[in-house]
Amino acid sequence: MEYKCFVCRSKEKKWFLISDLDGEKSKTELSVGFDSVCEILGKGDDTFYIIFSTEKIPGSHTLYLIDTIDETTKDFGGMYVFPMYIGMDYTLKVWTNDIFLKMFGDYPENVYIIRHF
């Protein structure tokens, strides 16, 4: 299963996901961690499309599920890790709120993401 969504950065430097998950367009502010992923995928662009998939896409990055609750706020959502290499090994924690629950009906163990041109 895969979803293509539009991602944009506001003048206040906040990232938003524009999607049509519930049959109508919605604008969701992306959480800390997820905004950093957008910085990486965007490579300086303020708007682009991103594909989320539960199946491997050639050239995609992987988000790995580590938990489904935010211990600091007790909010439900998916906590994922985004391993990457930027001159050194680095792992970014990404809180997804309920975005993947709306897309996939649950929090998949792995979510593959890639910028779509």
Secondary structure, 3 states (H helix, E strand, C coil): CEEEEEEEECCCCCEEEEECCCCCCEEEECCCCHHHHHHHHHCCCCEEEEEEECCCCCCCEEEEEEEEEECCCCEEEEEEEEEEECCCEEEEEEECCCHHHHHHCCCCCEEEEEEEC
